């Protein structure tokens, strides 16, 4: 049964996803030979606002390129998908890009948003419901990276369409991406299931590295905010002036890596545990994997999908893949 339904929503289900403990995750990451901090903790209130600013930077091409590609191809997508789609967005966040699709689709049957952040999910879905008053809008608070049983969709749906924009799949390692695709197949159980996924393309480091090392230092603020959050929430003693942001393209792995470089030998205490960092030692905070179109198609096929359509912008920066689910 759905939980108490917030205003304007057709249904709300709180699956009470287990939240990883921030302190435990920081200690575990700093205990590794290559120190790490988990990127999922970037998005506190301050981090989310900084990321919104990143999306508007001249060097940061992914957001504006995907947005333009969605605008240019939405009508074609709508013709392909047909009427009465039940659209399920994975990691819906602020539910911004879904609007290009909803505007183009013919009488969509429903929109279901999946996200782990309960309050943000409800607020975003209420905004969609207000702007699309004839569309049933459902919110499901869940960890979309793990299998779960999605509540039954609308009975009038002719197609189930998963949507995962923003190249968020690039934050997974390649094995994790395959695991996510397998998990998503178990969620996309309605009629004629398919999956629409935004995927950033492999390209020259001269384009990639400036996108993550912007001249204004906004991405540096985003990366360092992890330390700000640890100091605030865990009582740790990271010296912000003792670290420098750096992003590099690891061509062999096909990924951008974000690091925080220790500018000197120093000790950091977190929840009573002390960690030593050497001068120039790095804390690895995020990966953003890039794919050649055929590389992602092979990954999708290995997870039980059939690549059906591919859209790429004219500068070959970004791709959107449409996959159907093999049964």
N, C-alpha and C positions, 0 to 999 in steps of 0.2 A: 504494500500500500504506500502511496506517496506520503511524505511528511506534510506538516502544515504548509499550505501553499501561499507563498508571498504574493502580494498584490500584483495583478496583471498576468501572472504566469499560469499556464495550463496545468503544470505539475512540477513538483520539486521533490527530488529523492536525495537524501543525505546518506551515502553509503559509508560514512565515517571512516574515510581512508586514514591509515596509520601515517602519521607525520614523523619523518626522520628527526631525531633530536639534534639540534644545531651544535650544541656543545660536544656531544659524542662524535658527530661527523667531523668537527674541526680537529679534535684530538686524534681521531683515527687517521685523518689526512696528513697531519703534521708528523705522525709517527712513521710514515713511509719513507724509504730511501729517497725517492723523488717526492718531496712534500707537495701536497695538493690541498685545495679547498673546493668543496662541491659547488658547481655553478648554480644548482637549484636554489641556493640561498642568496643569489644576487638580488632577488626581486622582493625586498622589503619595500616599504612605502617610498623611501628615498631612492632606492635602486630602480624602481619602476619609473619614477619621474625622470631619472637620468637616462634610462634606456629610451624613453619617448623622445628625449632631446637628441640621442644618437641617431634615431631614425630620420631626423631632419638634416643631418650633417651632409655637406656636399660630397664628402669622400665615401659616405656609407650608401652604396648603391642598392642593396637588397630590397629594402622596403619600397622605395619609389619604383624600382624596376618591376617587382612583383605586382604592385598596385596597378601600374600602367598595363601590364600584361593581362591582369584580370579584367580591367576595363575594356581592353581591346578584344578579348575573346569570350566575354561573358555571354553574349548572344549566341555564339557558336556552341558554347557549352550547354546553354539552355535547350537548344535544338537537339543536341545529342542526348541529353538526359531526359527530356520530355516532361510532361506535367506530373503533378502529385508526388514530387520527391520528398522523402523524409531525410532532411539534411542533419547529419550528426557531426559536430565540430569537436575535434580532439584538442585539448589545451586551449579553450576558447578565449581566455584572457579578457580583453575589452570588447571582443566581438565586433571588430571594425571591418576586417576584410570580407567577412561573411555577407556584408550588405551588398557588395557587388554581385554576388551570386543570387541573393534573395531578390534583388531588383530585377534580375534577368529571368529567373525561373518562372514558368507558368504555373500559377496556383500551387505553390509548394504545400505539401500535406502538413508538415510540422518542422520546427527547428529545435534540435536538442543539443545543448551545450554541455560539454564534459570538462570539468576543471577541478583542481584540488583545493583552490582557495575559495572557501564557502561564501564569505561576504562579498568578495569581488565578483564571483560568479552570479550571485543573485542580482547585484546592482547592474551588471552588464546585460543580463537577460531581461530585466525590467525595462532597460532602455530600448532593447530590440522590440520588446512587446509593445511599448508605447509608440514606436515608429511604424510597426506593422500590426495594426490592431486586428486584422483578420487572420493572422498567422498564429496557430498554437505554438507557444514557446515553452519548452521544458528545460529545467536545470537539473543536472545530475552531479553532485559533489562526489568525485571519485578520483583515484589515481589511475589515469588512463593508460599508464605504461604497464599495468598489470591486468591480467584477465579478470573480468567480472561479468555478471549477467545484467545486461541492459534491460530496463523495464520495457515491456511490450510497446511497440511503436503504433502509430495510427493505423487503423484498419483500412483506410482508403488509400494508403501509400502504394504507388506503382513501382517505386525504386527506393533503395536505401543508399544514400550517398554520404560516405565519410569525407571529411574535409580537414586537412592538416596543413595550413599555410605557413609562410614565414621561414621556410628552411629549418624549422625546429628539429626536424629529423637529423640535421647535421650535428646536433649536440650529443647524439648517441655515437658510440663507437660502431663500427660496421657490424660486429656480432650483435650488439645491443639493438641496432636498427632492424636487423633481421628478426630478432626476438619481438620487438615492438610490432612489426608487421604481422607476425604470426598471432600475437595477442589481439590485434585489431580485427583480424578475421573472425575471432570468436565473438566480438562485439557487434560486427556488421552482419546480423543474422536475418534481416528483413528481406523483402523481395528484391531481386535483381541487384545484389549488393555491388558497390563499386567504391573506389577510394581516389580522391583528388588530393595530390600532395605537391607542395612547393619545394623545390630542390635547387640549392645553389650549385652553380656549375664550376668545375675546375677552370682556372684561368691563370694568367701570369701573376707572379708575386707583386709586380709593379702596380697592379690594380688591387689585389687582395690586402697587402700589408697596410697601405694608407687607410683602407676602410676600417681597420681596427687600431690604427695609430694616428688618429685624426689630429690635425694641427692645433685645434683649440683645446685639446686635452680632455674632452668629455668622456671618451672611453677610459682614459686613465682614472678619472673620478669614479666611473662605474666600477672598475676593478678594485680600486682602493676602498670603495664603500663596503666591501666584504670585511675589511679590517675594522672599519668604523663600526659596523654592526657587531662584530665580535667584541670589541671594546665595550660597547654599550650594553649588550645583552649577556655577555659572559664574564665581564669584568677583566678581560685580558688587557695586556699592556703593549699592544702593537704600537710602535712609533711610526706614524704615517710618513714622517720625513726620512725614515730609514729604508723606504721601499720605492721602487720605480716600476711603473707599468711598461710592459713590452709585449708586443704581439709579433709572431713570425709565421711564415708559411712553411710548413714541413711538407715538401713536395712528395717525398717518398710515401708518406701516409695520406697525402691529399687533404691536409687539414690546416686551418689556422689554429695556432696554440696561443693562448693568453697566459702570461706569467707575471708574477710580482717578483722583482729582483731585489735581494737584500743588498743594500749599498755598503754594508760593513759587517763584520762579525758581531753578532748580537744574540741575546737570549730573549725569549718571549715566554710569558707565563699565561696559561689558559686553564681555568678551573683547577688551579693548584699544581698543574703539570708544567714543567719548564722544558722548552725546546731550544736548541742551539742552531743558529743559521750561520754559515760561513759567508764571508764577503763574496758577492756574486752568485750565491746559491739562489735558486728560484723556487717559488711556490707556484705550481701549475694550477690555474683556476678554471680554464675552459678550453674545450675543443669545438671547432666548427668545421665539420667535414664537408668537403666539396666532391661532387660526382660528375663524371662524364655521363651523357645520357644513356649510353649503352651499359655503363657500369651500374647505374641505378636500376635499369630494366632487368639486368641479371639478378640483382639482389631481390627485386620484387618477385621474379619468377621462382627463385629459390624458396620464397616464403609462401608460395601457392597463389600467386596472382598472375593475370595475363595483362601485359601492357597493351592498352587500346589506343590511346592518343597521347600526343606530346606537343606542348606549345613552348616555344623558345623566343625570347625577345630578339630584335634585329641585331643587337650588339653581342648576342650570345653570352649574356651574363647570368641569366636565370631561366629555370625551366619549371613547368607545371606538368605533372604526369597524371593521366587518368588510367587507373588499373581496375580490372574487374576481378572478382573473387572466384577462384576455382572451387567447385564443390564436388 
